[in-house]
Amino acid sequence: MAGAEGYDARAYDAKMEQVLTGDGEEISSTWNEVCETFDEMGLHENLLRGIYAYGFEKPSAIQQRGIVPFAKGLDVIQQAQSGTGKTATFCSGILQQLDYNLFDCQALVLAPTRELAQQIEKVMRALGDYLQVKVHACVGGTSVREDIRILQSGVHVVVGTPGRVYDMLRRGSLRSDYIKMFVLDEADEMLSRGFKDQIYDIFQMLPQNLQVGVFSATMPPEALEITRKFMNKPVRILVKRDELTLEDKMRARDHTVSATHGDMDQNTRDIIMREFRSGSSRVLITTDLLARGIDVQQVSLVINYDLPTQPENYLHRIGRGGRFGRKGVAINFVTKDDERMLQDIQRFYNVVVEELPSNVADLI
């Protein structure tokens, strides 16, 4: 599928480097149209009803730029971390293009984990509620026979993990004849989990004239290779990584801050952790990937800048604070996008996450 007109990969790569190094603006895009409201996007009335019923009021920055090109059938790359509205972006684009009178799979979404695939299924079903969309999650750890039964009964969208989706395609239970949209969500994580060969095998089984969307927090070489092989002149949207932006802004306010992420080598991470343990750095900004490995007795406060996509990771995060009998407080920043995830976390742990009290400083 063709992408943006006047596409210049070299110019975009230079622009991407400028944004990532902090010299440019917060968001960069090869798509110039920005829609300030969902009503401006030309979406089906019943899709808009689903969007508003889900709780969205105003599109996020990435949704303002990303929904329309995907809904128009263009190949799209969106590089942004979780919590920026990526899921609703491609779900809306898919729901806009489906033929609801055709009960064959028309869109295939791959995700790295069962939990994320099931979360995408929930969002797709909620946004498409008034369109009567039929969505099914094909994931490991569930009944193969039930997957086959549901697929044979007819679905519009399949969301799944690479292993189970490939199995369903190989068996012929998931027919690819009418698939016209293919989305890779959290592409970098899928590649890091060793799904590269299965992704390529799945792609080979899909029709040639295919719209492709790649959504990822980072773009390692393997992810860039996928975009070159699968996509044609894609629209590219890049949001600066929040952990870097947050670090810079806190340092500008004279806080002693360190940051770690998965791209760092182990030696650098060890040095940063020693600084944090010794107290020479008072604030540590890190990612899900590394949160499990932090063992610092003095941590009294954990702030979730965004919620983890998997409920079990929530405990790994907040378990960093209040260890060995000490008091600890966890504060969660929750946007409209995160409300469903917060509800899932509360159900998963059978707890109530209270609103921030005015005397929070006394609790730390």
N, C-alpha and C positions, 0 to 999 in steps of 0.2 A: 504494500500500500504506500502511495506517495505521501510525503510529508510536507514540510514548510517550503514555500517558494523562496528562491534566492538563498538557499542553505549554503553556508560556508563553514565546514567542520573546523578548519584551522583557526578562523576568527573566533568561533565559539570556544574552542579549547583555551585560547588566550584569555577570553573573557571569564571562563570558569576559573582559571588560575588566579585571576585578579580578585574575584569574589571570595574564593577560598582563603586567600592570604590576607583578607581583611581590608584591601585597598579600595574595593568597590562597594556597591550597594548591597542591601540584605538579600535581594532576590534578583536573579538574572533569567531572562527568557528570550527565546527566538520567536515567541508568539506575542504580538503587540497588543492584541485586544484584551482589555481588562474589564470584567463585568463586576460592578460594585454590589449587585444584588442577584439573587437566583432568578428573579423575574426577567432580567435582561438577557438570559442565556438561551431563550427560545426553546425551552424544555416542554415536554408534554404536561398538560394541566395535572394529570393524575400523578406524574412524577413529582411535580412541585408540591402537591398535597402530601405525598410521602416524605419529602424532604422537610417540610415544615412540621409535620406530625412527629417526626423523629426528634425534633427539638432544635434544628438549625434555624437561625435567624438571619445571619449574614455570612456569606462565603469567606473562608480563610484566604490568605494571600495566594496560596497554591491553587485553591479552588477557583478563585477569580480568573486565573490564567489557564488552568488545566482542564476544566470540564468541557469547555466549548470545542477545542481542537479534537479531543477524544470523541466527543459526541458527533463530530463531523466526519469521523472515520480516519483521522490522521494517526500515524505512528507517533507515540509520545514517550519521552524519557523524563521522569521526574525524580530528581535527587533531593531528598529531604528526609529528616529523621521522623520517627513516629510522633504522633500528636499534632502534625501539621495539616491533617485532613486528606491524606493521600487516598485512604480507602474509599471515602465518600466520593472522591474525584473520579476514580475509575468505575465505581459502582454506578454513579449517575450517567457516565458516558456509555456504559454497557446498556443500562435500562432504557436509555433514549433510543437505541438502535434496534432493539429486539423486535421480531415479528411475533406477536403474542398469539397469533392463530396457528403458528407452526410449533408443534410440540416435539421439537428436536433440539439438541444442544447447539446453541449458536455462539456461546462465549465460554471460554475455558480460562480459569484463573488458577495459577499455581502458587502455593505458599510453602515455606520451609517446615512448618510444624502443624500438627493436628489442631492445636488450640487456636492458632492464627487463622487457619482455614475455616474453622467453625465460627470464629468471630466475624470473618468476612461474609460468611453465609448469613449470619444474623443481620448484618448491616444491609446486605443486598435484599433480603426478604422484607426488612422494615421499610426501606426506601421504595421498594416496588410493591408495597402492600396494596395500593389502589390500582395497580396495573395487573394484579393477580399473577405475578411472576412465579414461576416454579424453579426453585434453586435446590441443589443437593450438594452436600459436602462428601467427597470420596476420600477418606483418610484411613490410615492404618489403625488397627486396634478395634475396628468395627466389623460387622458381619458382611462378608463378601456377597453372600446370597441376597442380603437386603439391598446392597448397592445395585446388584444386577436387576432386582425387581423394580426398584425406583427408576433406574435409567430406562428400562424397557417400557415403563408406564408413560414416559415423556417428561423432559425437563427443558427449560430454556437456558439455564446456566449451570455449569459444574465448577465447583471450587474444590481444590484438593491438594494433597501432597504428591510429589512426583512419583513415588513408588506405586501407590494405589491407582493413580490416574493412568500410568503406563500399563498397569495390569488390566484395567478395564478396557483400554484401547486395544491391547493385544488380544483379549478375549472376544472383542467385537461387541461387548456390552455397551460401551460408549462409542457411538458412531460419530465419525469426524466429518461426514459429508457436508453438514450445514454450519460447521464452526467457522465464523468469520472474524472473531475477536480472540486474541490470546494475550493474557496478562501475566507477567512475572512480578509478584509482590515480594518485597524484601529479597531482591535478587542476590545481593551480596551474601546474605546469610545462607541462602540455598546453596550457593557455590562453596561456601566455607564448610558446609555439611556434606560435601561430596556428591551433590546431585547433578553435576555438570553433564555427565554422560546421559543420564535419564532425561534431562531437559532437551538435549539434542535429539535423542531418540523420539521423544514426544513430538517435537517440532517436525521431524521428518514424516510423521504420520498425519499431519494436518494439511488442509488444502493450501495451494500456493498463494492465492490472492487473499492474504491474511493481514488484518490490522493487528499491530503488536504494541503493547504498552509495557515498559520496564520501569518499575518503581523500586528505589533503593536508597538507603542512607548513605552509602559510599559507592564509588565506582572503581573497584580494583580492576587490574588488567583483564581478568577473566570475564568480568561483567561488560567491559568495553568491547571485548571480542564478540560477545553475544549480540550487542547492539549493532555491530558492524555486519554480522552474518544474518540476523533476523530482520533488520529494519531498513527502511528506505527513506532517507532524508527526514529523520524524525524531528518533531518539535521538541525542544529541550527546555526544561525549567529547572533551575537550580536555586535552592534555598540554602543560605550559609548555615553551617553546622552550629547549632545553638550552644554546644558546650564550649566552643572557642569564643563565640561572641560573649557569653556570660563571663568567662574568665577575664576577658579584656575589660569588660565594663566594671567588674568588681575591683580589678587592680587599679583602674582609673579613680576609684573611690578609696584608694589606700588600704584595701584589705590584702592580707598575705594569703595568696591563693595558689594552689597547684592543680593541675589537671592531668588526668591519664585517660588514654583511650587505646583501642586494640591495635592501632597502627604503630604504636611505640614498641621499641625493642625492650626486652626484659630488663636489661641493665638500667635503662633510663627510668623504667617504672619503679625499680628497686630504690633508686636514688630519691625519687619523689616520695615514695612511701616512708623512707627514713626521715625525710624532712617533716612529713606530717606527724609521724610518731613522736618526734623530738619536740614538736610544738613550734618549730621555726616557720612552718606553714600552718595557718589556723583553719583553712577551708580547703577541702578536697572535692573537686568536680570529677566525676567518673561516669562510666556507662554500665549498663546491665552486664556486659561481658566481664567486667572486672570487679563488680560489686561483691561477688561471692568471696573473693580472695582477700578482702580487707578485714584485718583483725587488729583493731586499735581500741584498747580498753577505755580511753578517755572520751570517745565519741558520745556526745549527749544529744545531738540533734541531727536528724536525717531529713533532707528536703527532697521530695520527688518532683523534679521540674516538670516531668510528664509521667504518666502512669505506665507501668510495664504492660506489654501486650499479653503476657501470660500471668494469670493470678498467682501461680506458685513462685514467680520471681519477686513478688511483692514482699514476701517474708525474707528472702535473701537480702533485699535492700534495707528494710527497716530493722532487720536483725543486727545491723551494724551499730545501732545506738542502744544505750542502756544495758550494756553487757555486764555479766558477773554481779548482778544485783543492783547495779546503779540505775538511776532514773534515766529514762530516755524518751524523747518526743519525736514523732514523725509527722511532718507537714506535707500535704499533697496539694499541688497546684492542679486544679481541675477545671477544664474548659467544657463547653457544650459537647465537644467531640468525645470527651472522656467519661461522660456521665454513665453510659452503659457499662464501660469497663469498671468503674467504681462499684456499680451495683454487683457485677460479677465477682469482684474481690470480696465484697461484704458477704455474699452468699457462700463463696468458697471457704472463708474462714469463720463464718457464722458470727460476725462482729458488726458493730455499727461504727463507721468512721464519722466522728462528730465534726461540726463546723468549728473553725478556729476560734477559741475563746479569747476574750480581750486580755486576759491575764496570762497569755502563753509564756511570757518571759519568766513568770514565777514557777513554771512547771519544769523548766530546763535545769 
